[in-house]
Amino acid sequence: MTPKLTTVRQDTETIGQHAASVLIEQIVDKQRITTQDVIPVELIVRHSTGPAPE
C-alpha cells in the first residue's frame, strides 16, 4: 500500500496474558473486577504522516 500507513504496535501477547489473568481472578473470587490498566504501545510513524495543517 502506498504510502505506508502510520500505525500503533500493540504487544498482543501481554494484552492476552493480562486479560487471562483478570478473567481467572474473577472466576476464582466469584466477583466482577473493574480495572483500568495501561499497557504500553509504540507509534510507528511511516509515510502517511504529514505535518499538521496550519
C-alpha positions, 0 to 999 in steps of 0.5 A: 500500500502506498504510502505506508500507513502510520500505525500503533504496535500493540504487544498482543501477547501481554494484552492476552496474558493480562486479560487471562489473568483478570478473567481467572481472578474473577472466576476464582473470587466469584466477583466482577473486577473493574480495572483500568490498566495501561499497557504500553504501545509504540507509534510507528510513524511511516509515510502517511504522516504529514505535518499538521495543517496550519 
